[in-house]
Amino acid sequence: MKKEYRTVQRKANGRVREVAGDHVTIELPLPMAEIMLGVPQAIEKMSREVGLMLMSAVMEAEGQKIAGKKGVKNPERTAHWWGSELGGVYYDGQKILMDHPRLRGKDNKEVPLSTYKAFQSARGMSGLVTKRMVLGLSSRNYEEALEGFLKGYGIKKSSVSRHFIKATAEQMREFLERDLSGLELCAIFIDGIEFKGHLLVVALGLDVAGRKHILGLREGATENREVCMGLLEDMTRRGLSTKRDYLFVLDGSKALRSAVARMYGSNVLVQRCQQHKRRNVRDHLPQEHQDAIDSRIRSAHGMATYEQARQSLELTVKHLERLNPSAAASLKEGLEETLTVHRLGIMGLLRKTLCSTNPIESCFSVTRTITGRVKRWRDGDMVQRWAVAALSRAEKKFRRIKGYREIPKLLVALQQRSLDRKEEAA
């Protein structure tokens, strides 16, 4: 009988912080309301991911103890890193394919990891962490569950030292320092998400194959120009070219629009999110008129050509000037940039993808699910670490966007715009 395996993606991330001495604790917000309602699936899934993260980090910690930190020369080390490999481990009653590090000694023979051998044993944790969490283990007492996890695999607690914490923190830093020079991007989505008074501006890139990539994030009290410029400058520092033409899909923030123009030129292509625009117009209207006006705007955005869409929106502006001048001004502001994809001749599913910041909103939905259970945000560092962990988890589930087959049409439009700019400069 053929055995079934479940493949685990490389390096599961989690929220880990250091406390006094060599002890570690993992802070996990527990959805107690869901547990009380008899729906523990969410917490079970989260605890499984934490267990996988522990396994990955413990193996990484043992590797650093033997071979030192990756990329750092150390003449006293007894072995060196030799890549990684997928291997079978037992977790929660299943045999899982998990990426584990490999080491080679000075005699060029492989140095086995005792932690990896322990994880290959079927007598391991068997759902210990999951069961304790579902039974109501609080995040403050999670250290006890960690000890049980280690004992279940026959690993001494001393093997999980500060290297464990540093290895996990390194994963967070790597996420924010990733090289962007190798990405062939055609569009960049930028939007903000609020964390209990803290605001993070997040950038997501769309490459020519239709795949999404988290490009970076920046924290600030508000979505002001300095925060947005800091994000764009950080992306440029990490290799994102400012000489290429991109389509920027923005949420409508004036500060963000100003920062993009300053970094990429006043003629930069910007698509204002149509859903944000409709929402802003609705907010100016009394409830009895909201649905009718929203339907008119949505219908205009769905029209085939730029001329038809613009004419329809201008008629709606005139209608609103009599009904509600504030709503009319809101719709008129940035009207042209809500139709950029129409003007470029983008049709079908790709237009639907590019006309709003929904692709990045899907990342935020995962982030809100994970971070929504946190009761108290201590500082900006905690906010950023949680956000990175959640966004990296969301990124692993990314699929190609709807309409990716039509991206060549966008590339032709961007190339033609680049040629027009060169002719104007000449």
N, C-alpha and C positions, 0 to 999 in steps of 0.2 A: 504493500500500500504506500503510495507516494505521500510524503509528509508535506504539509502546507506551511509556508513561511510568510511572515509579514515583514516587509522591508521598512525600516525606519530611516527617515531622512537624516542626513549628517548633522551632528552637533545640535541637539535640542537645547534651547536656551530657557532660562528661568530667572526669577528674581531672587538674588542672593545678596546678603549683606554681611559684613564682618562685625562681630561684637568682641567683648574683652577676651584677650588671650587667644588660644588656638581653637576655641569653640565656635561652631557655626550654627546659625539658625536660619530657617527659610520662612519668610513671611508670606503667607498665603491667605487671601481673603476668602472666607467660606460663605457660599450662598445659603445661609441657614434657612431662609424662607423656602427655598426649593426643597431642602431636606425635610423640613417640617411638612411640606405638602406631599412628601413621598416621591419626589422626582430628583434623585441624587445623581442622574446621569452626568450633569455638568461637572460636579465636583469629582466624580469618578474619573472623567476624562482628564481633568486638570491634574489629579494626583498621579495618573499614569504618566503624563508628560514629565512631572517632577521626578518620578522614579527613573525615567530614561535619562533625564538631565543629570541626575546623581551618578548613574552608571558611567556616562560619558566623562563627567568631570573627575570622578575617582580614578579612572584609567589615565586621564590626562595628568592628574596630580602624581600618580606613580611614575609615569614616564618622565615628568620633570624632575622628580627626585633622583632618577637614575641618569638621565641624559642632559639635565639642565633645561633652561628655557630655550625654545626654538629660536634660531637665528642669533643666539648669543654664544660666542666662543668661550669655552671653559676647558683649559688643559687638564683639569682634575677629573673630568667626567669619565665614566667607565664604558659609556656607549654613546651612540648618536642616533638621531631620528631617522627612520627609514620609511616614510610615508604612512599610509593607512590601508586597511583592508576590511571588507565586509566579512563578518563571521557570525555564527549562530550563538545566541545567548538565550537563557530562559528568563522570562519575565511574566509575572501574573498568569502562570499556567500555560504560556505559549512560547514556542520557539521563534525568536525574532532575529532577523538579519540586521546587525548593527555595526556601524563603522567603528573600528578600534585602531589605535595607533600601533605602529611596529617599531622596534628598536633593533639595532645591530651593535654587537660588541666590537672591541678592537681586533678580535680574531676573525671578524667578518661573519660570525655566527649570530643567529637571531637570539635576542634576549627575551624570554617569555615574561609576560606581565602576570603576576599572581592574581591581580584583580580580575583580569580577563578570564583566567582559568576558573576563578570562583563563580563568575557570572555564567559560565558554561554549564554549571551544575544545576540539575533540575530541582534540587532540594532548597532552592533559594527563597526569595522573599514571599512568593506565592500570594501576592495581593495584600501583604501586611500593611503597607502604607495606605492603600485604598480603603481597607476595612476600618482602620483606625480613624481616618478622616471622615468617612461616612458615619461612623458612630459618634461623631461630634468632637473630635480632637481640635482644639483651638490652635490658631497660628502661633501663639506664644509658646505652646507646649510641643511644637513640631520637632524640636530637638530630640525629644524622647523617641519619636518615630524614626528619626534619622539613625539613632543608636540601634533601634530594632532592625532597620534596613541593613546596617553594617554587620550586625551579629548574624542575621539570616544568611549572609553570604560568607561568614567566617572571616570577616575583615576587621582588624583592630581599629578602634576609633582614632588612634594616633596616626594612622595612615592618611586620614583626611585632615591635612594641616592647612596652613595658610596658602599652600600651593593651590589647594582646591578653590579657595576664594579668589585668588589671583587669576586662576585659569578661567573662571566664570566671568570675572570682570573684564578679562582680555577679550572674551567673545563679544561683550558689549562695545568695547572700544573698536574692535575690528569692524563692527557694523557701521560705525560712524566715520571710519577712516578708509572705507573701501575706495579703490581706484576706479574712477569713472571714465578714464581715457579710452578704454576699449569698447565702450558702448556706442552703438550707432543709433542715435535717438532721432525721432522725427517730431515728437510732441512731448511737452512737459506739463503735468497737472500740478497745481499748487493750491493748497487749501489749509485751513486751520482747524484745530480741535482743542476744546477747552477741558482742562483738568482741574476742577474745583478752584478756580481763580487763576490757574496757570494756563497759558495758551501756547500750544506748539504749532508752528507752521511747518507743514510736511510737503516735500516735493516727490513726485512720482514720475518716472520717465517711461515713455513708450518707444520701443525700438522698432526697427524696420521690419522685423519678423512678427510684430504684434504682441510681444511679451512686455510685461510691466516690471519695473525695477524701482525699489525705494532708493531715492538719490540722497536724501538727507533730511534733517529736521533742525529746528531752531526754537528755543524757548524764549518767551517774553510775556510780560503782563498783558500786552495788547498786540494786535497785529499791525504794529507801526512800521514806518519805513526802515528804521535801523535794524529791526529784527529780520525783515525781508531781505535787506541788503546783506546782512550777515549770512543768511542761508545761501544766497546766490554766490557770494564771494567764497564761501566754504566749498561749494560745488565746483567752482572754477579752480580753486586750489587743488582739488583732488582730480583734476583732469578734464572737466567738462568744457568743451571748446566754446568760446564766445564768438567765434568767427562763422560758425555754421548757422543756418536758418532753422528755427524750430517754430512750431505752433504752440503757443502758451495758452493753456486752458486755465482760467483764473476764476475765483469765486466772486469777483466784483469789488474787492477791496481797493480803494484808491491808493493806499500806501503800497500795496503789492504791485499794482499797475505801474506806479511811479518808479519803484525799484527795478522792475523788469526793463522799463524803457531806459533807465540810466545805465544798466549793465549791457543791454543788447541793442540799444539805439531806439530813437523815437519812432522808427518805422517797423518795429518788431510786430510780428503777427500775433494778435491776441484774440482768443475766443472767450467772450464772457459767458459764464455758466447761465444757460437759459432758465434752469430751475431756480437758481438764486434770484434771477431777475423777476420771474413770476411771483416768487414768494415776497419779494420786496414790494411789488405793486399791490398784492393782496393786503399787505399790512397797512396800506394807506386807505383801504376801502372799508366802508361799513359792511357787515356780514351779508346783507341782502344782495349786494352787487358783486361779491367776491367770485362766486362760481361762474357767473356769466362773463365777466371780464377775463378771468383765467382761461376759460374755454376759447375766447377770441384770440388771446395771445398764443395759446398752445396750437391752435389751428394755423395761425400765421407761421409759427416756427416749423410746422409740418409741411408747408408748401414746397413745391419742387424747385422753383428758381428763386434766386436772390431778389429779382425785381418784384415778383409776386409777394414774397414775404415782407419786403420793405414797404410796399404799398399798403398791405393789410395792416401792418403795425402803425403806420402813419395815420390811417383812418381811425384806429383805436385810440391813438394819442389825441386826435381832435375830439373824439367822443368823450374822453376822460377830462379834457379841458373844461367842458361844461359840467360834467358830473363831479369831478374831484381834481382840482388843479395839482395837488400834491402827488397824486397817483400818476397824473399825466407827466409831470416832471421826472418822476422816478423811471417811467417807461422810456421816456425820451433820452435820458442820460445813458450814454454808452450803447444806444440802439444799434449803431453800425457794427459794433464789436460783438453783439449777440448773433450776428449773421455772417461772421467770417467764414465759417465752413460752407455756407451757401455760396458766398462770393468766390470761393476756391473751386466750386463745382463738385464738392464731396457729396456723395449720395448714399442712400441705403443705410445698412447697419453701421458703417464707419461714421457717418454723420451723427447717428444716434449716440455713438460712443464719445465722439469729440465735442458734442454741443454742450456737455455739462461736466462737472467734476465727479460724477458718479463712480468712475473707476477708482478714485482715491477714497470716496466715501465708503466703498466696500471694505477697505483697510480699516477705516475708523470704526466700522460696526464690530469688527473683531476686537479692536482695542477697547471700545466701550464695554463690551461684554466682560473682558478680563479685568479692566480697571474699575468698572462700575461698582464692584463689591468692596473696594477699599474705603474704609471709614474715615481715615485721617491721612492727609498728605503732609509729610513732615517738612520737606524742602524741595527745591528745584531738582536736586540730584535724584531724589526718589522718583519724581515725576518722569525725568528723562529715562531712567533705567527701566521703569515699568513700560514706558512707551516703546522703547527700543525692543524689549522682550516681546511685546505684543505685536509690533509691526513686523519683526523678523519672523514670528510665527505665522502671521498672515501672508507674508511674502512666499513662504514655502508652499502655499496652496494656490498661488497665482496660476491662472490659465491664460491662454492667448485671448485677446479681446474679440468681441464680436465684430465682424467686418474686416478682419486683418487682411483678407485677400484683396481688399480695395486700397491698401496702404500705398501701392505704387502710384496711384492717382495723386495722393497727397505729396509724395516725393517729387513728382513732376511739377506740381504747383510750387513747392518750395524751391526747386531748382530754377524755375522760371523767374521767381521773385529774386533769387540771388543774381541771376543774369541782368535783370532790370536794374538792380541796385548798382551793379558794376558799370552799366551803360550810363546811368545818371552821374556816377562819380567821374567818369571819363569826360 
